[in-house]
């Protein structure tokens, strides 16, 4: 009796475990941001599972979860510029795999498509773009270089279902000799700008001084002109006020009582008037001599 109960208990446990195992292998969960690729006895199905809970055939089917999230790939890259300068750079690529290509990618490439596809294509596109620019242009036109590399990456990877969301050139690094040359050029340009600025300042100062002198000269000329005009106006007023009566009055006012010895006659001849006392003296002198 006891043996029968024990055997029945063991059988029940085995059945429960078998049911649990079957149930476990029947259900699958696809995480958020992923696609479930169904593999039946090694064959990849073209139909894929969306994120969430799903059933599958136990033991003969498996589900491979493929990420469709945006992923970041950062790597160093080495290339040669148009002017044969060695360029070392660090680049970052944000990319994603579209869900519709998940099964095909898993079947043809596998889950390590970053290493198989993205890495060599990124290096190739970076070298090709770098060779079109001089080392100096790589610095000044970094955005244009990045846009060109991104466009070429999309051109080569879109057919696989990989889309580049963003491409960044984190930094460029050049040889010590080139860095020294760039620094020397920048110093020379700064010195030139400083010299030009000083020259412009001197020109502005000189122009200001010249303008100041012109203003002063114009002011002085205007003052002299105003003074002359005022004097002319005064002379006109004086001349207008000098009537015959006024002139006669001034002569009489300034006369000291002595008659002039030389006057002008009506006919323009000179007349000499002899004072009375002198005439009397001359007459007495004449009588004595007689």
GIQUIKA-V137905 format. One line per field, one symbol per residue. psi: psi as a letter, one per 40 degrees, with the letter a starting at -180 (. if undefined). A space follows every 50 residues. Layout:
BEGIN
psi: ???
END
This chain:
BEGIN
psi: ddddddddddddddddddddddddediihhiieihhhhhhfehhidhihi iahiiihideiihhhhheihihhhiiihihidffhhhhihihhhiihide eddddddddaefedddddddddddddddddeeiiddddddfddddddddd ddddddeddeehhhdihhhdiihiiddddddddddddddddddddddddd ddddddddddddddddddddddddddddddddddddddddegiddddddd dddeheehiidhihideeihhhhhidddddddddddddd.
END
